[in-house]
Each structure stands twice: as structure tokens, then as C-alpha cells.
Amino acid sequence: MIALKKLDVLFVTPPSRLEVYQGLATDLAAIEPPVWSGLMAEFLKNRGFGVGIIDAEAEGYTHEQTAKAAADFDASLVVFVIYGQQPSASTQCMPGGTKTCRAFNEISDTPTLVMGTHPSALPKRTLEEEPYTYVCQGEGPLTVEVLVTVLKKGGDLSAVPGLWYRDGDGDVASNPQAEKLKDLDALLPRQAWELLDMSRYRAHNWHSFHDLDSRGSYASLQTSLGCPYKCSFCCINTPFGGAGIRYWSPENVIAQIDELVTKFGVRNIKIPDEMFVLNKNHVIGICDHVIERGYDLNFWAYARIDTIQDKFLEKLKKAGFNWLAVGIESASKHVRDDVTKGRFGDHDIIARVERVREHGIAVNANYIFGLPEDDEASMRETLDMALHLNTEWANFYSAMAYPGSELYEVACDKKWHLPSDQGGPGWIGYSQHAYECQPLPTNHLRAEEVLDFRDRAFDEYFNNPAYLAMIDKTYGPKASEHVTGMASHTLKRKHHG
């Protein structure tokens, strides 16, 4: 956080980690740089605005400390940026933003705007229920630029694209969304890393199994926006108005990598793109530039089983892509097909994972328990596949009807009990690791049964002797001991009392 005082726009990442991750927050969870705050700060800087960023997660601030720090900046507009560590995690961060904004409103009259996947999905409800002055529906940069101009120089709020607000009579009003930014290289050329203390960020533990002491050398670098796929459980395209993908050029990406390496000493890099391994020219172009530089970097990125092709793998590994996060979701084709997940069978999954690992790239496999057609047998089938694949890391999620997803609309239509319903835990119930976690029921199982199976699956996988032996052989005893210590943490769940 740079100690400027008078600003046009201040971007705030509110504290959420302790609520979202319970005891895992202290040492095990990553601390992510605020990618969207950095991109928008650079966008506004290039237009002559004075900008700043408060990342309460990195600074270790409480809600009250964050509010006080924001008030000290004396900005014309304070923007609360609500995103999480993975693309669907905006909703679970809403309570942290709410608490911080309420504390801020007690000590400042500065108008506030909230943006992110969740506010874009439920803008009217957010304006009506939350303490923010304004809500942004859409990706944000143009909305913020026009809004702060109106606030400073006067004008009509009806001219601000993507804005939800209250009119002169106190009624909810809204404007059409801003057009999506087309030339990313020109309009969002980099993240404003100089506004952050880059020494405060921390890689995911598994990302640095090869050298756990290197976790502090870390950054996230966006190379595309959006996803062309339409999985029914996914909400990541909500701020972008639908499926689709836009790219930064490989030349722009390598310029940003150069800056991260030479100015900030970064060695571990996450590519948080919703879908990185997809476009040949994009992927190979970036890899070729990194290879030409001779950098010794440790990347991870997202891929789909049906987009991983041999033509990518050799280049990815040579460039330092040591990890691919792969969405397997379920071992049951029947369950996958019900949520519009790729048309591939179990054999395809196993063969593709094995092919990735043959190239020396570790796999972070993602699984979801509790999709609508899941029952005890199909969830067990998924866990058995995970144990068989024995990948270097696995994430086990309970199915959630995230606002902005097709599954959320289905859940509302069918009147399934959601965390945000009356009597529920609220938005924090969407956090996979929270005490209040409340996943969806399936057509065959209660929500509590799904969550209990997910927690048992985590324990079985990470305490599996075959897994620990593989980690010890691949990364050494320090990594396997780290996993054993991690697996000793037990998440408390509200339904257990």
C-alpha cells in the first residue's frame, strides 16, 4: 500500500481469509495479489487519475483497520473489489466487504462502489441489501472511470455504464452495461504492482512443493479474460456478459513477466485465466518468449481435459509450467453430462492425465461432489478415480449454486435451500472451507451428506500412503511432512454442532 493521501479512486480488497479458510488461513492458504485492482489502477493511471490500492489480505488488517486506512486516503471514490482466490469464489468474500464497508461508512461520507463476480450476478439485491452507495455490473474499468468523473466534475449518474444506484426518489435505477474492452494490450497493459508490497504475497503450498521456502516470491498474471465454455455450475463469465474469451498478446505477457522477474524477483507465477491451455498461438507464443529468456520460473495454469493436446505439453514444460490445474469434476459421465461438462469418458481422463505427467508436469485435479445427479455411489466412484490417478494435488469441492451460474437459477426455480435464504448462514455459506459451509443437496442426498463425504474424501486422499510416498519421492521429505501437517487440520462444520 503506497502512502498517498488525496486520491481520485482507492481500490480495496477487504479481509476475508480467516472466515473463508478457518485455521488454514494462517500458513497454508495462498495470499493472492489483487489482479483486478491492479489492472484497473493502471487503466485509470493512464487516464490521469490518482489511484491507490489497499490489500487488507496482504497487510493482515482487520475490517476496522481496513476502513480506517481507506478513510485516511481521502479518495473521491472507494471501490470494493470482491473476487476470491479461484474464479467462482467472489460470493464467499461478500461478508468481508460488507463488514468493512459498514465500518467505513461510520467514519467517512465518501461514496463507495462494489464490483466483482457476485455484484455483477445480483446487482439489484446487492444495492438493496449491502451498505455500498453504488454497484457495478460488468468488468468495471469504464464504469469506474465515468463514475469518478461524474462525482468530481458533476453530471448525471444515468451516463455511467453498468451502474446500479438510487435515483432522486430513492428508487433503484440502473444503466446498460459498458461494452467489453476489446484491445487489452492498449487498455489494460499491466497490473500496477508498484502500488503493492509484492513481498507480502504467498504461493499455494502445492505450487512450491519443490521449494516450500520460495512461496514468498509470487504473483498472478492474467493473460486472457473469459471462457468460451458454458458449464452450468460455473459463474466466471458473469462480469463479461456471457461466454467468450479475449487475449493479451504474447508480447504484452512477456513484458509483464520481464517486469515481475527483474523488478520484483518473482519466481512462482499463477496464470489465473479461466482457461489458459486452449489457443495454440497464444500458449505457444508465450512459452516461446519465456524459453528465449531462459528464465527459471515455476508456473501453474488452468486447463480442461479436452483441450490438453500433445502440441502444448513439451513447450509448456520447457517454459516452466510445472503444474496444470485440470477440471475433472466427476468420474461419472452421467453426472458430468447433466451439468454440461465436456463430452469425454473415464478413459479420456486417465489417458490425458497420464500424458501430462509423462511430460514432467504435475497435475492439480479438481473434483466436485454433490452435483445434481450425484449419489453416494457416484461420489465414491469419483473419489476412487482420484485415488487411482494419485495426482500431485487434488481439490475436493462440494457443489455450490453460485450466483451467476445456470445452476443458481435452477436452484432458485426448484426452491432448493440456499445459504442466502432466510435462516441460512448467508453468503459465507458458499465458502468451501468455512464453518458455515452449506452446499447444495442433490436429487438423492442431503447437503450435510455431501459435505461430510467431501471432508472424508480430503482426509482419505491426503493421508493415503500411496500419495504420501509419491510426494516424498517426487519432492522430498519436507514436502510429504508438510502434507501430513496440513492433513492434521480438521475443519469445523456448523451442522456437527
C-alpha positions, 0 to 999 in steps of 0.5 A: 500500500503506497502512502498517498493521501488525496486520491481520485479512486482507492481500490480495496480488497477487504479481509476475508481469509480467516472466515473463508479458510478457518485455521488454514488461513494462517500458513497454508492458504495462498495470499493472492495479489489483487489482479483486478485492482491492479489492472484497473489502477493502471487503466485509470493511471493512464487516464490521469487519475490518482489511484491507490490500492489497499490489500487488507489480505496482504497487510493482515488488517482487520475490517476496522483497520481496513476502513480506517486506512481507506478513510485516511486516503481521502479518495473521491471514490472507494471501490470494493473489489470482491473476487476470491482466490479461484474464479467462482469464489467472489460470493464467499468474500461478500461478508468481508466487504460488507463488514468493512464497508459498514465500518467505513461508512461510520467514519467517512461520507465518501461514496463507495462502489462494489464490483466483482463476480457476485455484484455483477450476478445480483446487482439489484439485491446487492444495492438493496441489501449491502451498505455500498452507495453504488454497484457495478455490473460488468468488468468495471474499468469504464464504469469506474472511470465515468463514475469518478468523473461524474462525482468530481466534475458533476453530471448525471449518474444515468451516463455511467455504464453498468451502474446500479444506484438510487435515483432522486426518489430513492428508487433503484435505477440502473444503466446498460452495461459498458461494452467489453474492452476489446484491445487489452494490450492498449487498455489494460497493459499491466497490473500496477504492482508498484502500488503493492508490497509484492513481498507480502504475497504467498504461493499455494503450498502445492505450487512450491512443493519443490521449494516450500521456502520460495512461496514468498516470491509470487504473483498472478498474471492474467493473460486472457479474460473469459471462457468460451465454455458454458458449464452450468455450475460455473459463474466466471463469465458473469462480469463479461456478459456471457461466454467468450474469451479475449487475449493479451498478446504474447508480447504484452505477457512477456513484458509483464513477466520481464517486469515481475522477474527483474523488478520484483524477483518473482519466481512462482507465477499463477496464470489465473485465466479461466482457461489458459491451455486452449489457443495454440498461438497464444500458449505457444507464443508465450512459452516461446518468449519465456524459453528465449529468456531462459528464465527459471520460473515455476508456473501453474495454469488452468486447463480442461481435459479436452483441450490438453493436446500433445502440441502444448505439453513439451513447450509448456514444460520447457517454459516452466509450467510445472503444474496444470490445474485440470477440471475433472469434476466427476468420474461419472459421465452421467453426472458430468453430462447433466451439468454440461461438462465436456463430452469425454469418458473415464478413459479420456481422463486417465489417458490425458492425465497420464500424458501430462505427467509423462511430460514432467508436469504435475497435475492439480485435479479438481473434483466436485461432489454433490452435483445434481445427479450425484449419489453416494455411489457416484461420489465414491466412484469419483473419489476412487478415480482420484485415488487411482490417478494419485495426482500431485494435488487434488481439490475436493469441492462440494457443489455450490449454486453460485450466483451467476451460474445456470445452476443458481437459477435452477436452484432458485426455480426448484426452491432448493435451500440456499445459504442466502435464504432466510435462516441460512448462514448467508453468503459465507455459506458458499465458502468451501472451507468455512464453518458455515459451509452449506452446499447444495443437496442433490436429487438423492442426498442431503447437503450435510451428506455431501459435505461430510463425504467431501471432508472424508474424501480430503482426509482419505486422499491426503493421508493415503500412503500411496500419495504420501510416498509419491510426494516424498519421492517426487519432492522430498521429505519436507514436502510429504511432512508438510502434507501430513501437517496440513492433513492434521487440520480438521475443519469445523462444520456448523451442522456437527454442532 
